[in-house]
Amino acid sequence: MRALLAALTLSFFLLPSSSDAATLRCGNALVSDDASKADVLIKCGEPMSKDSHTESVGEKTRQKGEEVDTTQERVVYKTIEEWTYNFGPRQFIQVVVFENGRLVDVRSAGYGR
């Protein structure tokens, strides 16, 4: 019975996740996908560092006309910010990525100091 329970528990952790949700735990608080920068600041405090850059992305739009469909391309600019949190030597450094002010990704780096 114990072997079955252990196998079921292990298989639960090995299953692929259904989505790649960006989530960051700060003490007892949790911030996830689409959180604002203000929400992250309130729950996690000031990061160790902040980096920012702008990316341009081509975006195609299709317009249907009476006789002909036309496709137009325009350039959209995104502001990308990366905030780095160091929660100490026993936890991983967390890099929080914002796109146009909204949380889109959380990556782990090495252990903090």
MMTF fields as JSON, N, C-alpha, C and O atoms, coordinates in Angstrom:
{
  "mmtfVersion": "1.0.0",
  "mmtfProducer": "UNKNOWN",
  "numBonds": 451,
  "numAtoms": 452,
  "numGroups": 113,
  "numChains": 1,
  "numModels": 1,
  "chainsPerModel": [1],
  "groupsPerChain": [113],
  "chainIdList": ["A"],
  "bondAtomList": [4, 2, 8, 6, 12, 10, 16, 14, 20, 18, 24, 22, 28, 26, 32, 30, 36, 34, 40, 38, 44, 42, 48, 46, 52, 50, 56, 54, 60, 58, 64, 62, 68, 66, 72, 70, 76, 74, 80, 78, 84, 82, 88, 86, 92, 90, 96, 94, 100, 98, 104, 102, 108, 106, 112, 110, 116, 114, 120, 118, 124, 122, 128, 126, 132, 130, 136, 134, 140, 138, 144, 142, 148, 146, 152, 150, 156, 154, 160, 158, 164, 162, 168, 166, 172, 170, 176, 174, 180, 178, 184, 182, 188, 186, 192, 190, 196, 194, 200, 198, 204, 202, 208, 206, 212, 210, 216, 214, 220, 218, 224, 222, 228, 226, 232, 230, 236, 234, 240, 238, 244, 242, 248, 246, 252, 250, 256, 254, 260, 258, 264, 262, 268, 266, 272, 270, 276, 274, 280, 278, 284, 282, 288, 286, 292, 290, 296, 294, 300, 298, 304, 302, 308, 306, 312, 310, 316, 314, 320, 318, 324, 322, 328, 326, 332, 330, 336, 334, 340, 338, 344, 342, 348, 346, 352, 350, 356, 354, 360, 358, 364, 362, 368, 366, 372, 370, 376, 374, 380, 378, 384, 382, 388, 386, 392, 390, 396, 394, 400, 398, 404, 402, 408, 406, 412, 410, 416, 414, 420, 418, 424, 422, 428, 426, 432, 430, 436, 434, 440, 438, 444, 442, 448, 446],
  "bondOrderList": [1, 1, 1, 1, 1, 1, 1, 1, 1, 1, 1, 1, 1, 1, 1, 1, 1, 1, 1, 1, 1, 1, 1, 1, 1, 1, 1, 1, 1, 1, 1, 1, 1, 1, 1, 1, 1, 1, 1, 1, 1, 1, 1, 1, 1, 1, 1, 1, 1, 1, 1, 1, 1, 1, 1, 1, 1, 1, 1, 1, 1, 1, 1, 1, 1, 1, 1, 1, 1, 1, 1, 1, 1, 1, 1, 1, 1, 1, 1, 1, 1, 1, 1, 1, 1, 1, 1, 1, 1, 1, 1, 1, 1, 1, 1, 1, 1, 1, 1, 1, 1, 1, 1, 1, 1, 1, 1, 1, 1, 1, 1, 1],
  "groupList": [{"groupName": "MET", "atomNameList": ["N", "CA", "C", "O"], "elementList": ["N", "C", "C", "O"], "formalChargeList": [0, 0, 0, 0], "bondAtomList": [1, 0, 2, 1, 3, 2], "bondOrderList": [1, 1, 2], "singleLetterCode": "M", "chemCompType": "L-PEPTIDE LINKING"}, {"groupName": "ARG", "atomNameList": ["N", "CA", "C", "O"], "elementList": ["N", "C", "C", "O"], "formalChargeList": [0, 0, 0, 0], "bondAtomList": [1, 0, 2, 1, 3, 2], "bondOrderList": [1, 1, 2], "singleLetterCode": "R", "chemCompType": "L-PEPTIDE LINKING"}, {"groupName": "ALA", "atomNameList": ["N", "CA", "C", "O"], "elementList": ["N", "C", "C", "O"], "formalChargeList": [0, 0, 0, 0], "bondAtomList": [1, 0, 2, 1, 3, 2], "bondOrderList": [1, 1, 2], "singleLetterCode": "A", "chemCompType": "L-PEPTIDE LINKING"}, {"groupName": "LEU", "atomNameList": ["N", "CA", "C", "O"], "elementList": ["N", "C", "C", "O"], "formalChargeList": [0, 0, 0, 0], "bondAtomList": [1, 0, 2, 1, 3, 2], "bondOrderList": [1, 1, 2], "singleLetterCode": "L", "chemCompType": "L-PEPTIDE LINKING"}, {"groupName": "THR", "atomNameList": ["N", "CA", "C", "O"], "elementList": ["N", "C", "C", "O"], "formalChargeList": [0, 0, 0, 0], "bondAtomList": [1, 0, 2, 1, 3, 2], "bondOrderList": [1, 1, 2], "singleLetterCode": "T", "chemCompType": "L-PEPTIDE LINKING"}, {"groupName": "SER", "atomNameList": ["N", "CA", "C", "O"], "elementList": ["N", "C", "C", "O"], "formalChargeList": [0, 0, 0, 0], "bondAtomList": [1, 0, 2, 1, 3, 2], "bondOrderList": [1, 1, 2], "singleLetterCode": "S", "chemCompType": "L-PEPTIDE LINKING"}, {"groupName": "PHE", "atomNameList": ["N", "CA", "C", "O"], "elementList": ["N", "C", "C", "O"], "formalChargeList": [0, 0, 0, 0], "bondAtomList": [1, 0, 2, 1, 3, 2], "bondOrderList": [1, 1, 2], "singleLetterCode": "F", "chemCompType": "L-PEPTIDE LINKING"}, {"groupName": "PRO", "atomNameList": ["N", "CA", "C", "O"], "elementList": ["N", "C", "C", "O"], "formalChargeList": [0, 0, 0, 0], "bondAtomList": [1, 0, 2, 1, 3, 2], "bondOrderList": [1, 1, 2], "singleLetterCode": "P", "chemCompType": "L-PEPTIDE LINKING"}, {"groupName": "ASP", "atomNameList": ["N", "CA", "C", "O"], "elementList": ["N", "C", "C", "O"], "formalChargeList": [0, 0, 0, 0], "bondAtomList": [1, 0, 2, 1, 3, 2], "bondOrderList": [1, 1, 2], "singleLetterCode": "D", "chemCompType": "L-PEPTIDE LINKING"}, {"groupName": "CYS", "atomNameList": ["N", "CA", "C", "O"], "elementList": ["N", "C", "C", "O"], "formalChargeList": [0, 0, 0, 0], "bondAtomList": [1, 0, 2, 1, 3, 2], "bondOrderList": [1, 1, 2], "singleLetterCode": "C", "chemCompType": "L-PEPTIDE LINKING"}, {"groupName": "GLY", "atomNameList": ["N", "CA", "C", "O"], "elementList": ["N", "C", "C", "O"], "formalChargeList": [0, 0, 0, 0], "bondAtomList": [1, 0, 2, 1, 3, 2], "bondOrderList": [1, 1, 2], "singleLetterCode": "G", "chemCompType": "PEPTIDE LINKING"}, {"groupName": "ASN", "atomNameList": ["N", "CA", "C", "O"], "elementList": ["N", "C", "C", "O"], "formalChargeList": [0, 0, 0, 0], "bondAtomList": [1, 0, 2, 1, 3, 2], "bondOrderList": [1, 1, 2], "singleLetterCode": "N", "chemCompType": "L-PEPTIDE LINKING"}, {"groupName": "VAL", "atomNameList": ["N", "CA", "C", "O"], "elementList": ["N", "C", "C", "O"], "formalChargeList": [0, 0, 0, 0], "bondAtomList": [1, 0, 2, 1, 3, 2], "bondOrderList": [1, 1, 2], "singleLetterCode": "V", "chemCompType": "L-PEPTIDE LINKING"}, {"groupName": "LYS", "atomNameList": ["N", "CA", "C", "O"], "elementList": ["N", "C", "C", "O"], "formalChargeList": [0, 0, 0, 0], "bondAtomList": [1, 0, 2, 1, 3, 2], "bondOrderList": [1, 1, 2], "singleLetterCode": "K", "chemCompType": "L-PEPTIDE LINKING"}, {"groupName": "ILE", "atomNameList": ["N", "CA", "C", "O"], "elementList": ["N", "C", "C", "O"], "formalChargeList": [0, 0, 0, 0], "bondAtomList": [1, 0, 2, 1, 3, 2], "bondOrderList": [1, 1, 2], "singleLetterCode": "I", "chemCompType": "L-PEPTIDE LINKING"}, {"groupName": "GLU", "atomNameList": ["N", "CA", "C", "O"], "elementList": ["N", "C", "C", "O"], "formalChargeList": [0, 0, 0, 0], "bondAtomList": [1, 0, 2, 1, 3, 2], "bondOrderList": [1, 1, 2], "singleLetterCode": "E", "chemCompType": "L-PEPTIDE LINKING"}, {"groupName": "HIS", "atomNameList": ["N", "CA", "C", "O"], "elementList": ["N", "C", "C", "O"], "formalChargeList": [0, 0, 0, 0], "bondAtomList": [1, 0, 2, 1, 3, 2], "bondOrderList": [1, 1, 2], "singleLetterCode": "H", "chemCompType": "L-PEPTIDE LINKING"}, {"groupName": "GLN", "atomNameList": ["N", "CA", "C", "O"], "elementList": ["N", "C", "C", "O"], "formalChargeList": [0, 0, 0, 0], "bondAtomList": [1, 0, 2, 1, 3, 2], "bondOrderList": [1, 1, 2], "singleLetterCode": "Q", "chemCompType": "L-PEPTIDE LINKING"}, {"groupName": "TYR", "atomNameList": ["N", "CA", "C", "O"], "elementList": ["N", "C", "C", "O"], "formalChargeList": [0, 0, 0, 0], "bondAtomList": [1, 0, 2, 1, 3, 2], "bondOrderList": [1, 1, 2], "singleLetterCode": "Y", "chemCompType": "L-PEPTIDE LINKING"}, {"groupName": "TRP", "atomNameList": ["N", "CA", "C", "O"], "elementList": ["N", "C", "C", "O"], "formalChargeList": [0, 0, 0, 0], "bondAtomList": [1, 0, 2, 1, 3, 2], "bondOrderList": [1, 1, 2], "singleLetterCode": "W", "chemCompType": "L-PEPTIDE LINKING"}],
  "groupTypeList": [0, 1, 2, 3, 3, 2, 2, 3, 4, 3, 5, 6, 6, 3, 3, 7, 5, 5, 5, 8, 2, 2, 4, 3, 1, 9, 10, 11, 2, 3, 12, 5, 8, 8, 2, 5, 13, 2, 8, 12, 3, 14, 13, 9, 10, 15, 7, 0, 5, 13, 8, 5, 16, 4, 15, 5, 12, 10, 15, 13, 4, 1, 17, 13, 10, 15, 15, 12, 8, 4, 4, 17, 15, 1, 12, 12, 18, 13, 4, 14, 15, 15, 19, 4, 18, 11, 6, 10, 7, 1, 17, 6, 14, 17, 12, 12, 12, 6, 15, 11, 10, 1, 3, 12, 8, 12, 1, 5, 2, 10, 18, 10, 1],
  "groupIdList": [1, 2, 3, 4, 5, 6, 7, 8, 9, 10, 11, 12, 13, 14, 15, 16, 17, 18, 19, 20, 21, 22, 23, 24, 25, 26, 27, 28, 29, 30, 31, 32, 33, 34, 35, 36, 37, 38, 39, 40, 41, 42, 43, 44, 45, 46, 47, 48, 49, 50, 51, 52, 53, 54, 55, 56, 57, 58, 59, 60, 61, 62, 63, 64, 65, 66, 67, 68, 69, 70, 71, 72, 73, 74, 75, 76, 77, 78, 79, 80, 81, 82, 83, 84, 85, 86, 87, 88, 89, 90, 91, 92, 93, 94, 95, 96, 97, 98, 99, 100, 101, 102, 103, 104, 105, 106, 107, 108, 109, 110, 111, 112, 113],
  "secStructList": [7, 2, 2, 2, 2, 2, 2, 2, 2, 2, 2, 2, 2, 2, 1, 7, 7, 1, 7, 7, 7, 7, 3, 3, 3, 3, 6, 6, 3, 3, 3, 3, 6, 6, 7, 5, 2, 2, 2, 2, 2, 2, 2, 2, 7, 1, 7, 1, 3, 3, 3, 3, 3, 3, 3, 3, 3, 3, 3, 3, 3, 3, 3, 3, 7, 1, 1, 7, 3, 3, 3, 3, 3, 3, 3, 3, 3, 3, 3, 3, 3, 3, 3, 3, 3, 7, 7, 7, 6, 6, 1, 3, 3, 3, 3, 3, 3, 3, 3, 6, 6, 3, 3, 3, 3, 3, 3, 3, 3, 3, 3, 7, 7],
  "xCoordList": [0.825, 0.0, 0.873, 0.599, 1.928, 2.816, 3.519, 3.713, 3.898, 4.574, 3.649, 4.088, 2.366, 1.393, 1.216, 1.185, 1.102, 0.957, 2.189, 2.062, 3.359, 4.592, 4.66, 5.064, 4.269, 4.29, 3.302, 3.614, 2.12, 1.132, 1.605, 1.426, 2.203, 2.719, 3.826, 3.843, 4.74, 5.839, 5.322, 5.797, 4.358, 3.83, 3.125, 3.135, 2.516, 1.874, 2.892, 2.603, 4.058, 5.085, 5.755, 6.337, 5.69, 6.315, 5.403, 5.864, 4.109, 3.183, 3.516, 3.869, 3.408, 3.656, 2.565, 1.407, 2.943, 1.95, 1.117, 1.596, -0.122, -1.027, -0.754, -1.179, -0.059, 0.27, 1.564, 1.97, 2.185, 3.416, 3.109, 3.54, 2.374, 1.978, 3.166, 3.954, 3.277, 4.324, 3.819, 2.812, 4.514, 4.106, 5.335, 6.37, 5.207, 6.293, 5.74, 4.734, 6.414, 6.037, 6.975, 8.197, 6.382, 7.134, 6.615, 5.601, 7.31, 6.811, 5.509, 5.47, 4.428, 3.108, 2.308, 1.237, 2.817, 2.096, 2.459, 3.543, 1.533, 1.723, 1.296, 0.215, 2.154, 1.789, 1.912, 2.824, 0.993, 1.022, 0.727, 0.607, 0.61, 0.409, -0.487, -1.515, -0.059, -0.818, -0.878, -1.62, -0.121, -0.072, 0.606, 1.483, 0.205, 0.822, 2.136, 2.396, 2.952, 4.203, 3.903, 4.631, 2.84, 2.471, 2.117, 2.497, 1.394, 1.019, 2.256, 2.342, 3.215, 4.453, 5.237, 5.773, 5.312, 6.01, 5.371, 6.074, 4.05, 3.345, 3.625, 3.881, 3.573, 3.707, 5.156, 5.438, 6.085, 7.468, 8.484, 9.626, 8.094, 9.035, 9.894, 9.677, 10.868, 11.778, 12.717, 13.247, 12.92, 13.856, 15.3, 15.577, 16.211, 17.641, 18.109, 18.968, 17.538, 17.887, 16.725, 15.847, 16.737, 15.725, 16.437, 17.306, 16.07, 16.592, 15.401, 14.356, 15.571, 14.485, 15.016, 16.104, 14.242, 14.561, 13.266, 12.235, 13.348, 12.192, 12.444, 13.543, 11.431, 11.519, 10.464, 9.365, 10.806, 9.82, 9.413, 10.251, 8.121, 7.573, 6.647, 5.811, 6.798, 5.893, 4.573, 4.54, 3.488, 2.156, 1.355, 1.245, 0.803, 0.037, -1.454, -1.947, -2.154, -3.607, -4.197, -3.635, -5.297, -5.941, -7.278, -8.082, -7.497, -8.748, -9.477, -8.896, -10.745, -11.545, -12.271, -12.984, -12.069, -12.774, -13.85, -14.009, -14.59, -15.637, -15.047, -15.599, -13.923, -13.336, -12.046, -11.793, -11.227, -9.903, -9.613, -9.933, -9.0, -8.508, -7.121, -6.306, -6.844, -5.523, -4.902, -5.595, -3.591, -2.842, -1.91, -1.166, -1.961, -1.082, -0.2, -0.613, 1.01, 1.928, 2.293, 2.561, 2.301, 2.719, 3.674, 3.706, 4.441, 5.411, 4.811, 4.312, 4.871, 4.383, 5.585, 6.429, 5.665, 6.777, 6.327, 5.264, 7.163, 6.898, 8.007, 9.186, 7.632, 8.614, 8.767, 7.805, 9.984, 10.285, 11.105, 12.129, 10.657, 11.403, 11.706, 10.863, 12.91, 13.307, 13.721, 14.653, 13.012, 13.322, 13.949, 13.466, 15.031, 15.732, 15.541, 15.828, 15.048, 14.856, 15.828, 15.951, 16.52, 17.444, 16.882, 16.943, 16.336, 15.699, 16.624, 16.161, 17.927, 18.881, 19.557, 19.199, 20.563, 21.411, 20.716, 21.243, 19.584, 18.894, 17.771, 17.049, 17.629, 16.579, 17.165, 18.197, 16.502, 16.949, 16.65, 15.644, 17.529, 17.264, 16.125, 16.101, 15.194, 14.044, 14.11, 14.288, 13.966, 13.936, 12.501, 11.973, 11.883, 10.486, 10.451, 11.077, 9.726, 9.694, 8.311, 7.282, 8.325, 7.102, 7.115, 8.162, 5.96, 5.798, 4.694, 3.546, 5.073, 4.132, 3.464, 2.265, 4.249, 3.767, 3.038, 2.574, 2.919, 2.208, 3.153, 3.99, 3.023, 3.867, 3.599, 2.46, 4.683, 4.541, 5.412, 5.145, 6.456, 7.345, 8.114, 8.402, 8.439, 9.306, 10.325, 9.965, 11.613, 12.7, 13.538, 13.726, 14.038, 14.928, 16.365, 16.696, 17.213, 18.655, 19.311, 18.638, 20.605, 21.301, 20.861, 19.997, 21.464, 21.135, 21.591, 22.589, 20.838, 21.147, 22.321, 22.939, 22.59, 23.695, 23.171, 23.943],
  "yCoordList": [-1.191, 0.0, 1.259, 2.219, 1.237, 2.4, 2.608, 3.744, 1.515, 1.606, 2.229, 3.039, 1.853, 2.417, 3.913, 4.699, 4.301, 5.71, 6.502, 7.607, 5.958, 6.638, 6.773, 7.82, 5.728, 5.772, 6.81, 7.541, 6.877, 7.87, 9.288, 10.189, 9.473, 10.797, 11.213, 12.352, 10.314, 10.611, 10.9, 11.829, 10.119, 10.328, 11.666, 12.266, 12.149, 13.466, 14.568, 15.489, 14.48, 15.491, 15.376, 16.35, 14.222, 14.024, 14.385, 14.467, 14.605, 14.965, 16.352, 17.244, 16.546, 17.881, 18.832, 18.443, 20.081, 21.052, 21.474, 21.453, 21.856, 22.215, 23.611, 23.934, 24.436, 25.769, 26.229, 25.719, 27.181, 27.728, 29.062, 30.118, 29.002, 30.212, 30.819, 30.116, 32.125, 32.848, 33.122, 33.807, 32.591, 32.77, 33.016, 32.375, 33.961, 34.293, 34.339, 34.996, 33.631, 33.672, 34.611, 34.487, 35.557, 36.511, 36.382, 36.982, 35.601, 35.335, 34.565, 33.48, 35.129, 34.496, 34.98, 34.445, 35.989, 36.562, 35.829, 35.261, 35.854, 35.202, 36.165, 36.751, 36.321, 37.115, 36.222, 35.399, 36.387, 35.541, 36.317, 37.542, 35.568, 36.141, 37.369, 37.409, 38.367, 39.591, 40.523, 41.505, 40.248, 41.164, 42.46, 42.447, 43.553, 44.843, 45.002, 44.285, 45.952, 46.222, 46.708, 46.377, 47.487, 47.986, 46.83, 46.838, 45.836, 44.678, 43.911, 43.486, 43.735, 43.033, 43.835, 43.257, 45.145, 45.987, 45.891, 45.811, 45.9, 45.818, 44.483, 44.439, 43.397, 42.067, 41.634, 40.874, 42.113, 41.626, 42.689, 42.358, 43.948, 45.019, 45.39, 44.909, 46.251, 46.708, 45.575, 44.863, 45.41, 44.372, 44.813, 45.988, 43.856, 44.13, 44.973, 45.841, 44.714, 45.499, 45.515, 44.654, 46.53, 46.667, 46.976, 47.846, 46.266, 46.525, 46.705, 46.081, 47.574, 47.842, 48.015, 48.554, 47.554, 47.795, 47.74, 47.26, 48.243, 48.267, 47.341, 47.317, 46.583, 45.692, 46.11, 46.529, 45.992, 46.247, 44.912, 44.049, 44.76, 43.523, 43.867, 44.763, 43.149, 43.342, 42.654, 41.511, 43.346, 42.793, 42.917, 44.009, 41.823, 41.834, 41.898, 41.227, 42.716, 42.792, 42.519, 42.92, 41.855, 41.509, 42.223, 42.16, 42.894, 43.614, 43.022, 42.838, 42.731, 42.185, 43.329, 44.116, 43.388, 44.38, 43.7, 42.48, 44.503, 43.929, 43.059, 42.01, 43.496, 42.765, 42.037, 40.936, 42.654, 42.118, 42.171, 43.152, 41.099, 41.108, 41.73, 41.411, 42.607, 43.221, 42.91, 42.783, 42.793, 42.563, 43.741, 44.134, 44.297, 45.409, 44.984, 44.214, 45.492, 45.214, 46.525, 47.525, 46.51, 47.681, 47.247, 46.081, 48.187, 47.891, 48.282, 49.393, 47.35, 47.575, 47.542, 46.652, 48.509, 48.576, 48.055, 48.419, 47.187, 46.621, 47.049, 46.998, 47.465, 47.773, 46.535, 46.07, 46.01, 44.821, 45.25, 45.918, 44.867, 45.145, 43.827, 42.931, 43.722, 42.559, 43.035, 43.825, 42.542, 42.857, 41.619, 40.504, 41.82, 40.708, 40.766, 41.778, 39.653, 39.524, 38.486, 37.383, 38.862, 37.966, 37.731, 38.612, 36.544, 36.229, 35.521, 34.997, 35.498, 34.928, 33.68, 33.161, 33.188, 32.09, 30.731, 29.822, 30.575, 29.278, 29.244, 28.252, 30.318, 30.374, 30.839, 31.51, 30.479, 30.907, 32.385, 32.909, 33.042, 34.394, 34.299, 33.383, 35.221, 35.217, 36.44, 37.564, 36.216, 37.303, 37.405, 36.479, 38.545, 38.782, 39.624, 40.682, 39.165, 39.849, 40.469, 39.802, 41.77, 42.495, 42.898, 43.243, 42.853, 43.341, 44.389, 44.099, 45.617, 46.745, 46.839, 47.099, 46.625, 46.809, 45.635, 45.738, 44.511, 43.351, 42.154, 41.951, 41.366, 40.198, 39.131, 38.706, 38.698, 37.67, 36.442, 35.38, 36.56, 35.427, 35.593, 36.71, 34.465, 34.427, 33.327, 32.177, 33.698, 32.723, 32.624, 33.609, 31.432, 31.222, 31.268, 30.751, 31.894, 31.91, 31.078, 30.275, 31.249, 30.51, 30.926, 31.786, 30.306, 30.65, 32.073, 32.555, 32.73, 34.097, 34.142, 33.128, 35.328, 35.544, 36.122, 36.374],
  "zCoordList": [0.0, 0.0, 0.0, -0.721, 0.822, 0.871, -0.463, -0.895, -1.116, -2.414, -3.451, -4.268, -3.423, -4.349, -4.102, -5.049, -2.862, -2.501, -2.923, -3.452, -2.698, -3.105, -4.619, -5.126, -5.353, -6.821, -7.349, -8.289, -6.753, -7.18, -6.9, -7.72, -5.746, -5.395, -6.35, -6.819, -6.64, -7.56, -8.96, -9.612, -9.432, -10.786, -10.904, -11.978, -9.836, -9.85, -10.149, -10.913, -9.561, -9.774, -11.137, -11.614, -11.769, -13.066, -14.23, -15.368, -13.964, -15.031, -15.573, -14.802, -16.886, -17.426, -16.985, -16.831, -16.784, -16.355, -17.553, -18.687, -17.304, -18.377, -18.919, -20.029, -18.163, -18.651, -17.997, -16.953, -18.622, -18.08, -17.403, -17.865, -16.325, -15.63, -14.901, -14.269, -15.0, -14.289, -12.877, -12.696, -11.882, -10.49, -9.635, -9.814, -8.695, -7.779, -6.365, -6.096, -5.465, -4.048, -3.316, -3.4, -2.593, -1.769, -0.344, 0.012, 0.463, 1.82, 1.715, 1.135, 2.279, 2.199, 1.001, 0.715, 0.294, -0.848, -2.133, -2.259, -3.077, -4.364, -5.467, -5.408, -6.471, -7.647, -8.875, -8.963, -9.819, -11.01, -12.274, -12.263, -13.377, -14.706, -14.68, -14.004, -15.439, -15.666, -14.457, -14.488, -13.395, -12.257, -12.696, -13.559, -12.11, -12.429, -11.658, -10.692, -12.103, -11.391, -9.975, -9.039, -9.813, -8.478, -7.55, -6.379, -8.06, -7.254, -6.802, -5.65, -7.714, -7.362, -6.327, -5.382, -6.486, -5.502, -4.122, -3.115, -4.072, -2.785, -2.096, -0.893, -2.868, -2.281, -2.064, -1.138, -2.912, -2.859, -2.464, -2.147, -2.477, -2.148, -3.347, -4.459, -3.101, -4.157, -4.571, -3.718, -5.863, -6.321, -6.117, -5.876, -6.216, -6.103, -7.288, -7.134, -8.486, -9.675, -10.647, -10.608, -11.534, -12.579, -13.886, -13.935, -14.943, -16.284, -17.214, -17.03, -18.226, -19.143, -20.561, -20.763, -21.538, -22.942, -23.754, -23.282, -24.977, -25.864, -27.044, -27.597, -27.425, -28.576, -29.591, -29.227, -30.851, -31.898, -32.512, -32.773, -32.736, -33.264, -34.423, -34.31, -35.545, -36.669, -36.402, -35.946, -36.684, -36.453, -37.743, -38.3, -38.216, -39.462, -39.152, -38.245, -39.923, -39.817, -41.19, -42.209, -41.208, -42.475, -42.539, -41.609, -43.642, -43.832, -45.033, -46.102, -44.84, -45.925, -46.62, -45.998, -47.903, -48.707, -49.522, -49.473, -50.276, -51.112, -52.214, -52.545, -52.782, -53.896, -53.533, -54.02, -52.674, -52.403, -50.896, -50.224, -50.384, -49.004, -49.01, -49.876, -48.063, -47.981, -46.626, -45.617, -46.631, -45.4, -45.185, -46.083, -43.989, -43.641, -42.483, -41.616, -42.483, -41.388, -40.718, -41.384, -39.402, -38.648, -37.557, -37.166, -37.078, -36.032, -34.681, -34.506, -33.737, -32.378, -31.449, -31.553, -30.542, -29.594, -28.239, -27.736, -27.653, -26.325, -25.382, -25.733, -24.202, -23.161, -22.284, -21.673, -22.231, -21.442, -20.227, -20.369, -19.045, -17.813, -17.115, -17.06, -16.586, -15.801, -14.413, -14.26, -13.417, -12.026, -11.402, -11.598, -10.648, -10.014, -8.505, -7.864, -7.95, -6.508, -5.959, -6.493, -4.875, -4.194, -2.798, -1.941, -2.573, -1.299, -0.317, 0.696, -0.603, 0.336, -0.185, -1.243, 0.582, 0.12, 0.025, -0.617, 0.631, 0.595, -0.44, -0.546, -1.194, -2.21, -3.537, -3.572, -4.62, -5.931, -6.158, -5.679, -6.886, -7.354, -8.359, -9.181, -8.304, -9.211, -10.124, -9.654, -11.422, -12.399, -12.898, -13.515, -12.621, -12.952, -14.223, -14.28, -15.244, -16.535, -16.752, -16.646, -17.06, -17.369, -18.833, -19.379, -19.463, -20.82, -20.781, -20.448, -21.132, -21.056, -19.687, -19.589, -18.633, -17.264, -16.648, -15.512, -17.36, -16.832, -16.735, -17.615, -15.675, -15.442, -16.502, -16.699, -17.19, -18.223, -17.967, -18.531, -17.125, -16.913, -15.609, -15.178, -14.99, -13.807, -14.069, -14.321, -14.007, -14.239, -12.979, -12.266, -12.712, -11.577, -12.06, -13.128, -11.26, -11.507, -10.42, -9.773, -10.204, -9.165, -7.763, -7.595, -6.777, -5.396, -5.089, -5.626, -4.216, -3.816, -2.846, -2.52, -2.414, -1.458, -0.177, 0.748]
}
